[in-house]
Structures are given as C-alpha cells and as structure tokens.
Amino acid sequence: MAHFLVTGGCGFIGSHLCDRLLERGHGVRVLDDLSTGSEANLDPRCRLTVGDVADPATVGQAMEGVSGCFHLAASASVQRSIEDWLGSHRANLTGTVVVFDAARRARGGPVPVVYASSAAVYGDGGDRPLSEGAPLRPLTAYGADKLGCELHGRVAWLVHRIPTVGLRFFNVFGPRQDPRSPYSGVISIFADRLLSGKALTVYGDGGQTRDFVYVADVVDHLLAAMADPVREPRVVNVCTGRATTILALAEITGRIVGIRPEIDGRPPRTGDIRTSLGDPSLAKVRLAVSAGTGLAEGLRRTIEHTGMQARRHEKKAAPVETGAAGIQT
C-alpha cells in the first residue's frame, strides 16, 4: 500500500481520484482550502488537512511520508483570473512552486508530482487537433499561469531531480461538478438548467468547439502518469480528439433529458477560445491510456447524478413550515 497526497482532493476531479486510490488500497491524504471543493465529496477514509496550497509550512507537513503527490488544487476560473489576477496567480503558479519545493525537501528524497495543466496553454489553436508540440499562446492569465507551472515542472526535474508529469486537461465533465459554481463547466450547467426547466445561456454564436473528456477517463490518465517509470519532465494532453460545438452539446443534452432546449444568446466573453481540440496520441503511446467514454454516455451519467442531487435538495427543503403570518419558521 502506498500513500498519496492529493491537493484539491475535495474538488470535482480530486474527489474522484481519491475514490479510485482508495479502491486500489492506497492511503490518501488531502490538502484543500474548501474554497470551491466540498468535504461532502470526500470519502471519510481520507485524511483531510484544510489549508492553503501556497503556504510552504502547510504543504511541507502534508507532503511528509507520501509516495507521490497529485497536485490538482487551483483557481480554475478564467473569469477569476481576469478579475483577480494576483489572487489567481498565487493559487495557480505560486501554489505549484510551493508543491514542487515541498516535494524536493521531503525526507527520503524527491517525491514525484503529477500536476494539472490545461489546454488553456495553447490559446486559440485553430481547427487542427493540438499536439503537445503545438505553439503555446495563452490568451488569459489562467493559461499563462498553467504554462508557468509546466516550465517550473521542467526545472523541478533538471535542477532538483523531482519527477514531474503535467497533464493538459481539456474540458473535463462528470458527476460532482457544481453547476452553481463559477468554476463549473458548461455541461454541468446545461444539465442543471434543463432539469430545472430553464433556458441555456450560450455566449456568441454557439459555434465554439470543445473537446469534452469524462472525469473517470481523466482519473485513468492521472494514475497512469504516476505509474510512469520514465524519470523526465513530461507534459501530456488529456482529451478525446473529438470536437463538439456548444450548440450541438445543447441539442444532445436536451435529447437525453427529453426537453427541447431554449437558447438564451449572450455576447461573446473576453478570452473565450473559439476552437479547442486535442490530439490524444502521446498519452496512448507514453502512458498507454486513452479516454474511452463517449460523450453521450458521459452525459447520461452526469445528468443522472445531477437529477439525483436535485431530488435530494427537494427532499431536504420539503419539511419547512410556515407560521400564521406566512413567514417561514
């Protein structure tokens, strides 16, 4: 049995990773500030430390005695990186450097780190699938910080001999993505709004394309990266190689739910990339893993989970009583 640290383990992707590690018999330590994650997502067998990933003392303590670190803690909102440039930078890039530094100082030698990068490092790459060798032209502070994480991941190996693998996540979706959070992906928001009988907000003309990858497949990539025996700094796409427009996504989601979606058109958003499509070839060759869950199947699982959550909330709200004056008590 190995022990692993998962930063951001109470979040959407992190909690799924923790579940899988526990299934494999590993010990799991989690560091999360609960700013976007929820303790309710976490299996009670995990050991949780509530703290700041950019605080060296906290991260150093959490790193002690682990076999490896999955670094997923981040401020994942592009909009926040625009509005709170410095705060987003501290969470994303400073936090990553702190994790690398704690990994090199760990007793027993450097601890391997598998960390979350992002397709945002590419910027708007055009219509062709983006391979890892494509030009890196981030359009937002979030993308720039993720590119900085990759550069520091390279330095971590070249200077300090810390094994690192960066995974460039494309558009991850699945259960536990909170549709009410500004950090949420479009799929969880669409599913929640359709189940609530609301219109779907589409920015621009809806022709933007995205490469949607199901969270269970992302966990497969994370585990394969940690098991990778090659000790060199690597960066690998996590994607399907299949593009879907936002309008097509709305149609497919509506078909699964059984509702014809009403579209609420809005002006384009600042920093919104037109085309994002990844090339999964390197992951198949280097990590022997691929994203095998189809979009429709992943959507069905996500929508089923979203509907179950909505029913739970309704049951919790049902017992509320009202006083004589009609005021809730």
C-alpha positions in Angstrom: 0.0 0.0 0.0 1.3 3.4 -1.0 0.3 6.8 0.5 -0.5 9.7 -1.8 -1.2 13.4 -1.2 -4.0 14.9 -3.4 -4.1 18.7 -3.3 -7.6 19.9 -4.2 -8.9 16.5 -3.2 -12.3 17.8 -2.1 -13.0 19.2 -5.6 -14.6 17.7 -8.6 -11.7 15.8 -10.2 -9.8 15.4 -7.0 -12.5 13.5 -5.1 -13.0 11.0 -8.0 -9.2 10.4 -7.9 -9.3 9.9 -4.1 -12.1 7.3 -4.6 -10.0 5.4 -7.1 -6.9 5.4 -4.9 -8.9 4.1 -2.0 -10.3 1.3 -4.2 -6.7 0.3 -5.0 -5.9 0.0 -1.3 -3.8 3.2 -1.0 -3.7 5.6 1.8 -4.9 9.1 0.8 -4.0 12.5 2.4 -5.9 15.5 1.1 -5.0 19.2 1.2 -7.8 21.6 0.3 -8.9 25.1 1.4 -12.5 24.2 0.7 -12.9 27.4 -1.3 -14.6 25.5 -4.2 -14.4 21.9 -3.1 -16.7 20.3 -0.5 -15.9 17.9 2.3 -19.1 16.1 1.3 -17.3 14.9 -1.8 -14.6 13.2 0.2 -14.6 9.6 1.5 -14.1 9.7 5.3 -11.2 7.3 5.0 -9.2 10.1 3.5 -7.1 12.3 5.9 -8.1 15.9 5.3 -6.0 18.9 6.1 -7.8 22.2 5.5 -5.2 24.7 4.4 -3.6 26.9 1.7 -1.6 25.3 -1.1 0.5 28.4 -1.3 1.6 28.1 2.3 5.0 26.4 2.5 4.7 25.1 6.1 1.2 23.6 5.4 2.3 21.9 2.2 5.6 20.7 3.7 3.8 19.0 6.5 1.2 17.4 4.2 4.0 16.1 1.9 5.8 14.2 4.7 5.7 10.4 4.3 3.8 10.2 1.0 4.9 8.1 -2.1 3.7 10.7 -4.6 1.6 13.9 -5.0 -1.2 14.6 -7.3 -1.4 18.4 -7.5 -4.9 19.5 -8.6 -5.5 22.5 -6.3 -6.1 25.6 -8.5 -8.3 28.6 -9.1 -9.8 27.1 -12.3 -11.9 30.1 -13.4 -10.8 32.0 -16.4 -13.1 34.9 -15.3 -11.5 35.0 -11.9 -8.0 35.2 -13.4 -9.3 38.3 -15.3 -10.9 39.9 -12.2 -8.4 38.8 -9.6 -5.2 38.5 -11.5 -2.9 38.4 -8.4 -5.0 36.1 -6.3 -5.4 33.6 -9.2 -1.7 33.7 -9.9 -0.9 33.0 -6.2 -3.2 29.9 -6.2 -2.1 28.6 -9.5 1.5 29.3 -10.1 2.8 30.1 -6.6 0.9 27.1 -5.2 2.5 24.8 -7.8 6.1 26.1 -7.0 5.4 25.6 -3.3 4.3 22.0 -4.0 7.4 21.3 -6.1 9.6 22.8 -3.3 8.0 20.6 -0.7 8.4 17.6 -2.9 12.2 18.2 -3.2 12.6 18.7 0.6 10.6 15.6 1.6 12.6 13.1 3.7 13.7 10.1 1.7 14.3 12.0 -1.5 12.2 13.9 -4.0 8.5 13.0 -4.2 7.1 12.5 -7.8 4.4 15.1 -8.7 1.7 14.7 -11.2 0.1 18.1 -11.7 -2.9 19.6 -13.6 -2.0 21.8 -16.5 -4.6 22.9 -19.0 -5.5 23.2 -22.7 -5.6 27.0 -22.0 -1.8 27.0 -22.6 -2.5 26.6 -26.3 -4.8 29.6 -26.6 -6.9 29.5 -29.8 -5.0 26.9 -31.8 -7.1 26.8 -34.9 -9.1 23.9 -36.4 -6.4 21.2 -36.2 -6.1 18.9 -33.2 -3.5 20.3 -30.9 -0.5 18.1 -30.1 1.9 18.7 -27.3 4.4 20.3 -29.8 1.9 23.0 -31.0 2.7 26.7 -30.3 1.8 27.8 -26.8 0.0 31.1 -26.9 -2.2 31.5 -23.8 -4.9 34.2 -24.0 -5.6 34.5 -20.3 -3.8 34.8 -17.0 -5.0 31.4 -16.2 -3.4 29.9 -19.3 -0.2 31.8 -18.7 0.0 30.5 -15.1 -0.6 26.9 -16.3 2.2 27.4 -18.8 4.4 28.7 -16.0 3.6 25.5 -14.0 4.9 23.4 -16.9 8.1 25.4 -17.1 8.7 25.0 -13.3 7.9 21.3 -13.7 10.8 21.1 -16.1 13.1 23.0 -13.8 12.0 20.7 -10.9 13.5 17.8 -12.8 16.5 19.4 -14.4 17.7 21.1 -11.2 16.2 19.2 -8.3 15.5 15.8 -9.9 11.8 15.8 -8.9 9.9 13.6 -11.3 7.0 15.6 -12.8 4.2 14.9 -15.3 1.9 17.7 -16.3 -1.5 16.8 -17.7 -3.1 19.3 -20.1 -6.8 18.8 -19.2 -9.2 19.8 -21.9 -12.9 20.2 -21.0 -13.5 17.8 -18.1 -17.1 16.9 -17.1 -18.9 14.4 -14.9 -20.7 14.0 -11.6 -19.9 16.3 -8.7 -19.3 19.4 -10.9 -21.3 22.0 -9.0 -23.5 23.8 -11.6 -23.9 26.8 -9.2 -20.2 27.4 -9.1 -18.4 29.9 -11.4 -15.8 27.3 -11.8 -18.2 24.8 -13.4 -18.0 23.5 -16.9 -20.8 24.1 -19.5 -22.1 20.5 -19.3 -23.0 20.6 -15.6 -24.6 24.0 -16.1 -26.6 22.8 -19.1 -27.8 19.7 -17.3 -28.9 21.6 -14.2 -30.7 24.3 -16.2 -32.5 21.8 -18.4 -33.7 19.7 -15.4 -34.9 22.9 -13.8 -36.8 23.9 -17.0 -34.6 27.0 -17.7 -33.1 28.3 -20.9 -29.5 27.6 -21.7 -27.1 30.5 -21.9 -24.9 30.5 -24.9 -22.2 33.1 -25.5 -21.5 34.2 -29.0 -22.9 32.1 -31.9 -22.5 28.8 -30.2 -20.1 27.6 -32.8 -17.2 27.3 -30.4 -15.9 23.8 -30.3 -14.6 21.9 -27.2 -13.0 18.5 -26.5 -15.1 17.1 -23.7 -13.4 14.4 -21.6 -15.2 12.4 -18.9 -13.8 12.6 -15.4 -13.3 8.8 -15.0 -11.0 8.9 -18.0 -9.1 11.8 -16.5 -8.5 9.7 -13.4 -7.1 7.0 -15.6 -4.6 9.4 -17.0 -3.6 10.7 -13.6 -2.9 7.2 -12.3 -1.1 6.2 -15.4 1.1 9.3 -15.1 2.0 8.5 -11.5 3.0 4.9 -12.5 5.1 6.1 -15.4 8.6 4.7 -14.8 10.4 7.3 -17.1 12.1 9.9 -14.9 12.0 13.0 -17.1 9.7 16.1 -17.2 6.7 15.2 -19.4 3.6 17.1 -20.5 0.7 15.1 -22.0 -2.8 16.0 -23.3 -5.9 14.6 -21.6 -8.5 14.7 -24.3 -10.6 12.6 -26.7 -9.6 14.1 -30.1 -13.3 14.7 -30.8 -14.8 18.2 -31.2 -18.3 19.3 -30.2 -19.9 22.7 -30.7 -21.7 24.3 -27.8 -25.0 24.3 -29.8 -24.5 20.6 -30.6 -23.9 20.0 -26.9 -27.1 21.8 -26.0 -29.0 19.6 -28.5 -27.5 16.3 -27.3 -28.1 17.2 -23.7 -31.7 18.2 -24.4 -32.3 14.9 -26.2 -31.0 12.9 -23.3 -33.2 14.9 -20.8 -36.2 14.8 -23.2 -36.5 18.6 -23.4 -36.0 20.8 -26.5 -33.6 23.4 -25.1 -34.5 27.1 -25.3 -31.3 29.2 -26.1 -30.6 32.5 -24.3 -28.0 34.1 -26.6 -25.4 36.4 -25.0 -22.4 38.5 -26.3 -19.1 36.6 -26.6 -17.0 36.6 -23.4 -13.5 38.0 -23.0 -10.8 35.4 -23.5 -13.3 32.8 -24.8 -11.4 30.4 -27.2 -13.1 29.7 -30.5 -11.7 26.2 -31.1 -10.2 23.7 -28.6 -9.5 20.2 -29.8 -6.7 18.0 -28.6 -4.6 15.2 -30.0 -4.6 12.2 -27.6 -1.8 10.3 -29.5 1.0 10.9 -27.0 -1.0 9.7 -24.0 -1.8 6.5 -25.8 1.9 5.9 -26.7 3.6 7.2 -23.5 1.1 6.3 -20.8 -0.8 3.5 -22.6 -4.2 5.2 -21.7 -7.0 6.8 -23.7 -10.3 8.5 -23.0 -12.8 5.7 -23.8 -16.1 7.1 -22.5 -18.2 8.6 -25.3 -19.9 12.0 -24.9 -23.4 10.6 -24.9 -22.6 8.0 -22.2 -20.8 10.5 -20.1 -23.7 13.0 -20.4 -26.2 10.3 -19.3 -24.1 9.5 -16.2 -23.7 13.2 -15.4 -27.4 14.1 -15.9 -28.5 11.1 -13.8 -26.2 12.3 -11.0 -27.5 15.9 -11.4 -31.1 14.8 -11.2 -30.4 12.7 -8.1 -28.8 15.7 -6.4 -31.7 17.9 -7.3 -34.2 15.4 -5.8 -32.1 15.3 -2.6 -32.3 19.0 -2.3 -36.0 19.0 -2.9 -36.5 16.4 -0.1 -34.4 18.4 2.3 -36.5 21.5 1.5 -39.9 19.8 1.9 -40.3 19.9 5.7 -40.1 23.7 6.0 -43.1 25.0 7.9 -44.8 28.4 7.8 -46.2 30.4 10.7 -49.6 32.1 11.0 -48.3 35.2 9.1 -46.9 33.1 6.3 -43.3 33.6 7.4 -41.0 30.6 7.3 -40.0 29.3 10.7 
